[in-house]
Amino acid sequence: MRQLSEPRPRDRGPAERSGCPVGGAPVRFPLGELRNDLIGTQRRLVSEQGGFARYQVLRRVFTLAGSTEASQRVLVRAMGNYGRARQHDNLSLLLGRGLICSDGAEWQRQRKLAQPVFGKALMARVVDITSALTQDLLASWDDASRRGTQIDLLNDMQGVTLRVIAMALFGRDIELGDTADGGPANCFAEAVASGEVVIFRRTISPIPVPLWFPDQHNRRFRRALAAVDRFIGERIDERLAGTGDYDDILSDLIRSYGDRAGAMRGELRDQVLTLFFAGFETTAVSLGWTWLLLSRDAEVEERFHEELDRVLGGRVPTSEDLKSLSYTSQVIAESMRMFPPVFTLPRKAAADDEIGGHAIRRGDNVIVPVHVLHNLPQYWAEPAEFRPERFAPGELTEDQRAAYLPFSAGPRRCLGATFATAEMLTVLAVAGQRVRLTGDPGQPLTVRAAVTQRPAGEVRMRVEPRSVRATS
């Protein structure tokens, strides 16, 4: 398997490299350095300090808990002590107080109401919707192939995942257009894009810029969010009025809320936006990384195509077929190990605690660095190599299971994990039978960390048609 190289961090002097365990003085970093290399900084500190470290940006101190013992303590065994952090307050500017940003009894109530929506019937619909919309995407890819032009991979993955979640949520198709105000799809995409900038800036800044401040980022975000709110409000009103026969997530949610739905329009809005974000941005980024990694490893790509040809033989998959795509599932799992879209899980300690002999103080900003756990050599042999077979049946060790957190862990594990996995499998299964994507193998895979971990800049790829091969 090909090892992917990452840009080497600049060398540091002894004072900068010293680091510090929990309980000592935190390592201080300039704000600009964290903005430029948040992921590299967190990995370096965890490595130097054996799993625990503290760093400070101006007056804010963060505790990195980079071990399976720590992640299990924070996310599972003592989750009641580790509630939502400041990062969630910032994220709530976009998502409101839905499942991602709520806590305690409020979260438990919301989870109970939303859980029934994600049943087998929804998964079957997701596969059917995704198959149809991926075939639409292939039509544009066929055109690009004939013209010899490259595609914008991330833009195309965002386009298809946005349409899938819109169909699943609202029962209606929305497509990206050419302008930011060209329709509901563009408003959702713009709200996510501008929201990521605003949220990341507020998260790492000790004095966050208030949302009312009229700079260009805030103006873009407020304008897009207002359009999104209008669109969601109209969809909620349609269903509350009972003027149509709807079969979508929003209708299922409203039925779950029962007589309280009308009085809880605000919460319904927050749940819809939360589900939209989780089903759009993170899934698109995961698919982008997966196609990129496949294009850089001929052996893995060959096994991927062979499985699709053998299991599907040119037809679109059903939800039952997905169970037979074992190697394709391993490809997705390994992609999310190497580049988890949700790369950190921040929490705030409600009371003093101790993890592995390290003191956690009440009020500490505790970060479970998912991207670190997914790349630690004590859990993963040669972690920089793309090896889907790590996730073959029976291969994962107990430590690896504890270290693998693409959808978090414990009671707060992502409710839409099965939805996202089914969608990704379907996109890869439908498109992978018809095309292969190629790019520049010498181009480094650089990362931009904001709300999600995504490739930096545009990812241009060439589309090569392929035919399904007969298998015995």
Phi, psi and omega in degrees: 000147182280133176274132182269126180271145176243152178303135179285136177291154178295150179289151182240156175285169182303322181294321181287328183278352191299320181065186181187134178286165176301136181107336177262188179289134182289154174289133181262138179229141171295147181303319181298326180292321177293322178298321185280331187209058180297314183294314179298321179296314180296319179296318182295317182294316179297319179296316183290331187252012174068030174115333179235139176199159175234141174224157186231136173238110189054246183260000184264131181246136180238139176252118177270126180244083190256062174211161179293325178300316181292315183295320178293323178295312185287319189266340187234291192292324181236036186300333180296339179271350186238092184267189181296146186253183180301326179302325179288327174299320178291317179297331180294343174301327177269312192265348187071202184255056175275204188298327181286322189256359177269172185210165171058221183297326179298315179296317181301318179296315180295318180298318180297323179287325185274334186307314183297340182294329188265059180260187183296326181297320178295319181298320178297318178296319181299316180296316180296315180298313184295320178301313182295317184285330175291325176295325173299316179299320181298330178297318178289326177292322176299319179295318178297321179296316180296323182275351180072025180258159180270156175259157171266100191301309184295321178299318181291322178292322175296320181299314183286320180290328176296317180293322179296311183291328177294317178296318181291320183282314191247352183069023179216148183272136173228136184240150175291138176249201186266345184231160183293338180247026185274006179151175184298324180299315180295325179293318176297312181298319179292322178298319179292313183295310180288327178296322178300319180295312181297316184292315180296319179298319180290326184292319184267353182266134179292332177237092185294143176291124180296148185295336180284346182295127191277051174272173189295325181291314179295320180296314179300315183295312182297320181295314180293319182294323178297320179292321177297315180299321178296316182296312180295318179302319178296320180292321178295316181298320179302316183285323177294330179285344178066034185269001181209169178257096187259141177230081183207174184297319181300316179296319178296320178297315181298319176296324179294323179285338176063222183296343181276353188302315182298323181280352185239037180301323180297317179292322176299319177302314182296320179294319180297314180294323178298313180294324179296313181299312183296327183268355183249290188294307185294321180292319178298317179295317178300316178296320178301311178298321183295314177299319179299314182293320177300320183293344184256004180221101186296323182294314179295317180299320180297315179296323178299310180294321180299318180295316180299315180296320183289316185280320189255330177059031176100350181267162177284148184281153167260172178297330177290325179299327184301330180295336182270354180269063186296312183291322177298321175298321178294323178299314179296315181298318180290323175300317180286340171289312184290321184225071179295125180302312174273098194265347173221153175238098183276144177218164176235128183286127179276339180208164176301148180207175177219133179229115178058036180083003180255132182281132171248126183264151174304131181090354179298140171275103183259130181241123169270106184277092185304315183298331177288310180302327181285352184230014179281128183294339177289343177254327187231116177295131181045067188296338180282355180266143180275103184228086181301333182295350172304329186259015175296152181308129177083359184273327184292134174277169178298319178296320180294321177299320180289332183274350185261111191226044182295335179242025186070200183204165177075198182302334182265015175303142187308125180294333182265017183300316180294320176303307183298318181295317178298320180295314180297316178301319183291316177302312181295322182291317181289310184286323184294339175283337187257331187218164163232146181254137179231149177221198178273108183294341180274351181285125181293147176272098180261150189247139170245120181258119173227241172287325173241165175262113186225162175299142180280133177075187179288149174243102182268131182227154174260144180258124176245121179295148174220157179250147176293131180266140178293139178237148182272000000 
